[in-house]
Amino acid sequence: MNIKIAAEKTGLTKKAIKYYECEGLINPSKNSSNNYREYTDTDIVKLNLIGALRIIDIPVSEIKCLIEGNKSLPDIMKNTLNKITENISNLEKSRLIISNILNKNLEDYSTIGEQVRKLRETLEFSISEKKEFISTRLLKIFPGNFGKLVVCSYEPFLNIAVDSDEKKDAWVKLVEFLDDINEMDHTQSFIKLMNSIDVNKIEEYRQKSKEDMLKFSEANSSLMERYKKQYIAFIRSINEDEEKKKMFSNSMDQCKDVFNCIGGDINTFDKCLEILNEDYKKYRKIGNKFYKIKPFMKKHKWLFYNG
């Protein structure tokens, strides 16, 4: 049969059939009398297979390997599926970044370029790189010993795997939040006071708090009961001493002012981290129960607990 009939039987264009022949996927014979190509039923089977595989984006090079017997069809499909999955992931990342840029209504080209690069790079970070990125940014925002304490409160929950669309979206929002908020003035009296704390004590606190926070997120009953007793004892000691209560309340207000000066809602960070780390979500859920113990504790829960 000639190329016109072959095209009718396969639904392929004459140009496509000639292309596949040039690529070595088919090898029709030629009629010696008129030098026209002659296509056999076997060629039609091959062309139908080639057309079907091209519809699902199997590369011509892979189809050639199949026809030549160098690769099996399942292997070729698995390889193509992996590439498609990777392309989808890359497109999803691009979608998130573009949506983020549009929502911010940026018009400065230099700013847009910087934002795109930063968001794309952080999406590709490994788990350890994401942890380091967040810790470094928090230390830059909250200077000195105060920053170290802030990082301590989040460190057990910074092992983040961005493995779903929801997490990708939360990660982009978290990076934007850290990028947008202001850095604290290291000359503030509260920051100076925190910097007077012995560094060794902060390191001891870091090690202890890391262990306790993870146990807390696992709803460790003995630890929760110990914390509950400590909180109640602490509240009572303050309520029984007016001078101590006044000093504590002033310290709370001063510390809260420090957080307010960063120009962003810290709850944005916490909500994103809840999505990114299941243990942190549990930690916040369990922790919220504790801050209903006393109205005073509930009023100042933001200091004792990152919520």
Phi, psi and omega per residue, in radians:
M1 nan 2.626 -3.122
N2 -1.498 3.103 -3.037
I3 -1.165 -0.505 3.125
K4 -1.129 -0.787 3.133
I5 -1.186 -0.702 3.119
A6 -1.047 -0.680 3.118
A7 -1.163 -0.683 3.138
E8 -1.162 -0.680 -3.098
K9 -1.275 -0.530 -3.058
T10 -1.783 -0.326 -3.079
G11 1.378 0.153 3.108
L12 -1.610 2.721 3.067
T13 -1.381 2.776 3.081
K14 -1.052 -0.658 -3.138
K15 -1.100 -0.727 3.140
A16 -1.140 -0.744 3.140
I17 -1.079 -0.760 3.125
K18 -1.126 -0.639 3.126
Y19 -1.115 -0.789 -3.136
Y20 -1.135 -0.559 3.086
E21 -1.183 -0.754 3.129
C22 -1.095 -0.560 3.140
E23 -1.407 -0.081 3.097
G24 1.465 0.299 3.141
L25 -1.397 -0.515 3.054
I26 -2.342 2.770 -3.112
N27 -2.483 1.279 -3.121
P28 -1.180 2.617 3.094
S29 -1.376 2.932 3.125
K30 -2.049 2.413 3.103
N31 -1.270 2.094 -3.074
S32 -1.121 -0.438 -3.076
S33 -1.386 -0.602 -3.105
N34 -2.205 -0.036 3.108
N35 1.148 0.310 3.090
Y36 -1.454 2.631 3.084
R37 -1.237 2.491 3.071
E38 -2.079 2.086 -3.094
Y39 -1.754 2.348 -3.135
T40 -1.701 3.019 3.079
D41 -1.078 -0.577 3.103
T42 -1.135 -0.688 3.089
D43 -1.099 -0.671 3.140
I44 -1.133 -0.722 3.107
V45 -1.059 -0.796 3.139
K46 -1.099 -0.766 -3.128
L47 -1.121 -0.679 3.081
N48 -1.103 -0.708 3.116
L49 -1.151 -0.787 -3.141
I50 -1.053 -0.799 3.139
G51 -1.070 -0.725 -3.132
A52 -1.147 -0.764 -3.130
L53 -1.180 -0.600 3.101
R54 -1.186 -0.538 3.114
I55 -1.063 -0.628 -3.131
I56 -1.712 0.414 2.981
D57 1.176 0.469 2.989
I58 -1.306 2.169 -3.099
P59 -1.094 2.627 3.120
V60 -1.021 -0.672 3.141
S61 -1.074 -0.636 3.129
E62 -1.269 -0.671 3.117
I63 -1.100 -0.659 3.112
K64 -1.109 -0.722 3.091
C65 -1.075 -0.663 3.116
L66 -1.130 -0.853 -3.105
I67 -1.112 -0.622 -3.140
E68 -1.431 -0.070 3.092
G69 1.428 0.265 -3.114
N70 -1.516 -0.334 3.109
K71 -2.465 2.664 3.088
S72 -1.559 2.774 -3.137
L73 -1.100 -0.770 3.107
P74 -1.028 -0.718 3.138
D75 -1.110 -0.741 3.136
I76 -1.106 -0.730 -3.137
M77 -1.182 -0.663 3.107
K78 -1.118 -0.782 3.127
N79 -1.067 -0.757 -3.139
T80 -1.175 -0.690 3.120
L81 -1.073 -0.725 3.111
N82 -1.075 -0.735 3.136
K83 -1.172 -0.694 3.117
I84 -1.119 -0.748 3.120
T85 -1.058 -0.729 3.114
E86 -1.133 -0.713 3.113
N87 -1.120 -0.709 3.126
I88 -1.097 -0.741 3.127
S89 -1.075 -0.757 3.124
N90 -1.141 -0.688 3.110
L91 -1.160 -0.666 3.122
E92 -1.126 -0.704 3.093
K93 -1.096 -0.751 3.120
S94 -1.104 -0.700 3.117
R95 -1.055 -0.782 -3.131
L96 -1.086 -0.763 -3.113
I97 -1.158 -0.766 3.132
I98 -1.096 -0.763 3.118
S99 -1.070 -0.706 3.138
N100 -1.110 -0.774 3.138
I101 -1.111 -0.748 -3.139
L102 -1.125 -0.693 -3.135
N103 -1.145 -0.546 3.138
K104 -1.439 -0.208 3.093
N105 0.973 0.799 3.138
L106 -1.379 2.438 3.119
E107 -2.140 -0.216 3.132
D108 -1.397 1.979 -3.074
Y109 -1.026 -0.699 -3.125
S110 -1.151 -0.651 3.109
T111 -1.180 -0.736 3.131
I112 -1.070 -0.771 -3.140
G113 -1.038 -0.737 -3.140
E114 -1.159 -0.727 3.140
Q115 -1.121 -0.787 -3.131
V116 -1.057 -0.820 -3.135
R117 -1.066 -0.773 -3.092
K118 -1.132 -0.818 -3.117
L119 -1.137 -0.724 -3.131
R120 -1.142 -0.761 -3.126
E121 -1.112 -0.757 -3.092
T122 -1.220 -0.526 3.072
L123 -1.133 -0.489 -3.127
E124 -1.546 -0.082 -3.122
F125 -1.061 2.593 2.990
S126 -1.315 3.038 -3.139
I127 -1.042 -0.792 -3.127
S128 -1.166 -0.625 3.119
E129 -1.199 -0.641 3.090
K130 -1.126 -0.738 3.127
K131 -1.085 -0.795 -3.141
E132 -1.131 -0.684 3.140
F133 -1.066 -0.837 -3.114
I134 -1.135 -0.815 -3.111
S135 -1.062 -0.789 -3.129
T136 -1.102 -0.714 -3.120
R137 -1.197 -0.691 3.116
L138 -1.124 -0.703 3.130
L139 -1.153 -0.503 3.113
K140 -1.319 -0.637 -3.128
I141 -1.303 -0.791 -3.119
F142 -1.886 1.760 -2.985
P143 -1.300 2.787 2.996
G144 1.113 -2.598 -3.107
N145 -1.109 -0.555 3.124
F146 -1.086 -0.724 3.093
G147 -1.095 -0.679 3.113
K148 -1.105 -0.667 3.105
L149 -1.196 -0.661 3.101
V150 -1.096 -0.796 3.116
V151 -1.081 -0.678 3.116
C152 -0.989 -0.669 -3.073
S153 -1.250 -0.298 -3.138
Y154 -1.969 -0.358 -2.982
E155 -0.876 -0.729 -3.109
P156 -1.123 -0.242 -3.020
F157 -2.040 0.320 -3.075
L158 -1.713 0.185 3.022
N159 -1.470 1.683 -2.945
I160 -2.013 2.199 3.027
A161 -1.963 2.010 -3.123
V162 -1.528 1.484 -2.996
D163 -2.100 0.389 3.067
S164 -2.660 2.843 3.141
D165 -1.085 -0.685 -3.138
E166 -1.104 -0.711 -3.137
K167 -1.234 -0.646 3.094
K168 -1.052 -0.768 -3.141
D169 -1.127 -0.744 3.134
A170 -1.138 -0.667 3.139
W171 -1.130 -0.776 3.124
V172 -1.059 -0.739 3.135
K173 -1.141 -0.676 3.135
L174 -1.145 -0.774 3.123
V175 -1.091 -0.737 3.120
E176 -1.110 -0.692 3.131
F177 -1.081 -0.847 -3.136
L178 -1.105 -0.532 -3.114
D179 -1.362 -0.523 -3.020
D180 -1.528 -0.515 -3.023
I181 -1.329 2.724 -3.065
N182 -1.379 2.680 3.029
E183 -1.504 2.442 -3.101
M184 -1.256 2.639 3.082
D185 -1.359 2.043 -3.071
H186 -1.226 -0.148 3.135
T187 -1.557 -0.052 3.121
Q188 -1.063 2.535 -3.078
S189 -1.046 -0.671 -3.128
F190 -1.144 -0.728 3.122
I191 -1.123 -0.713 3.104
K192 -1.085 -0.707 3.113
L193 -1.096 -0.766 3.139
M194 -1.130 -0.600 -3.125
N195 -1.242 -0.218 3.104
S196 -1.432 -0.160 3.131
I197 -1.238 2.475 3.126
D198 -1.091 2.228 -3.126
V199 -1.041 -0.621 3.140
N200 -1.102 -0.620 3.113
K201 -1.179 -0.640 3.105
I202 -1.139 -0.704 3.123
E203 -1.150 -0.692 3.078
E204 -1.086 -0.738 3.117
Y205 -1.101 -0.699 -3.117
R206 -1.056 -0.819 -3.124
Q207 -1.139 -0.753 -3.106
K208 -1.215 -0.768 -3.088
S209 -1.151 -0.605 3.136
K210 -1.069 -0.783 3.127
E211 -1.152 -0.793 -3.085
D212 -1.171 -0.678 -3.113
M213 -1.122 -0.707 3.124
L214 -1.174 -0.690 3.083
K215 -1.154 -0.665 3.140
F216 -1.083 -0.744 -3.140
S217 -1.186 -0.374 3.104
E218 -1.568 0.110 3.129
A219 1.049 0.787 3.093
N220 -1.156 1.968 -2.991
S221 -1.107 -0.737 -3.110
S222 -1.165 -0.708 3.111
L223 -1.148 -0.749 -3.135
M224 -1.104 -0.694 3.125
E225 -1.162 -0.695 3.111
R226 -1.109 -0.771 3.108
Y227 -1.089 -0.709 -3.117
K228 -1.068 -0.774 -3.141
K229 -1.145 -0.690 3.135
Q230 -1.136 -0.737 -3.134
Y231 -1.113 -0.797 -3.117
I232 -1.108 -0.736 3.121
A233 -1.110 -0.679 -3.140
F234 -1.144 -0.765 -3.136
I235 -1.111 -0.761 -3.136
R236 -1.101 -0.711 -3.121
S237 -1.107 -0.593 3.122
I238 -1.329 -0.745 -3.107
N239 -1.165 -0.416 -3.111
E240 -1.505 -0.112 -3.096
D241 -2.307 1.847 -3.071
E242 -1.061 -0.688 -3.139
E243 -1.150 -0.741 3.124
K244 -1.153 -0.669 3.122
K245 -1.105 -0.734 -3.132
K246 -1.148 -0.775 3.131
M247 -1.095 -0.734 -3.120
F248 -1.156 -0.749 -3.135
S249 -1.106 -0.707 3.095
N250 -1.117 -0.682 3.114
S251 -1.127 -0.684 3.119
M252 -1.106 -0.775 -3.130
D253 -1.126 -0.699 -3.141
Q254 -1.154 -0.743 3.126
C255 -1.166 -0.662 3.126
K256 -1.146 -0.655 3.084
D257 -1.063 -0.637 3.119
V258 -1.073 -0.758 3.114
F259 -1.172 -0.668 -3.114
N260 -1.126 -0.492 -3.055
C261 -1.294 -0.155 -3.137
I262 -1.336 -0.242 3.023
G263 1.396 0.307 3.112
G264 -2.584 2.764 -3.133
D265 -1.474 1.988 -3.099
I266 -1.083 -0.380 3.104
N267 -1.097 -0.461 3.076
T268 -1.036 -0.779 3.115
F269 -1.083 -0.825 -3.095
D270 -1.102 -0.722 -3.131
K271 -1.141 -0.682 3.103
C272 -1.164 -0.735 -3.121
L273 -1.166 -0.542 3.053
E274 -1.025 -0.707 3.140
I275 -1.254 -0.660 -3.042
L276 -1.400 -0.409 -3.103
N277 -2.411 1.995 -3.077
E278 -1.118 -0.626 3.126
D279 -1.109 -0.642 3.124
Y280 -1.198 -0.622 3.084
K281 -1.080 -0.755 3.107
K282 -1.142 -0.729 -3.122
Y283 -1.038 -0.787 3.131
R284 -1.172 -0.699 -3.128
K285 -1.122 -0.803 3.129
I286 -1.193 -0.734 -3.119
G287 -1.054 -0.626 -3.119
N288 -1.054 -0.490 -3.139
K289 -1.173 -0.537 -3.091
F290 -1.270 -0.470 -3.010
Y291 -1.590 0.322 3.001
K292 -1.883 0.117 -3.100
I293 -1.123 -0.825 -3.137
K294 -2.466 2.548 3.104
P295 -0.979 -0.638 -3.133
F296 -1.110 -0.731 -3.127
M297 -1.169 -0.695 -3.137
K298 -1.119 -0.653 -3.120
K299 -1.098 -0.644 -3.053
H300 -1.959 0.443 -3.072
K301 -1.106 -0.461 -3.091
W302 -1.080 -0.397 3.121
L303 -1.395 -0.739 -3.062
F304 -1.399 -0.347 -3.000
Y305 -2.584 2.426 -3.064
N306 -1.300 1.015 3.112
G307 -2.402 nan nan
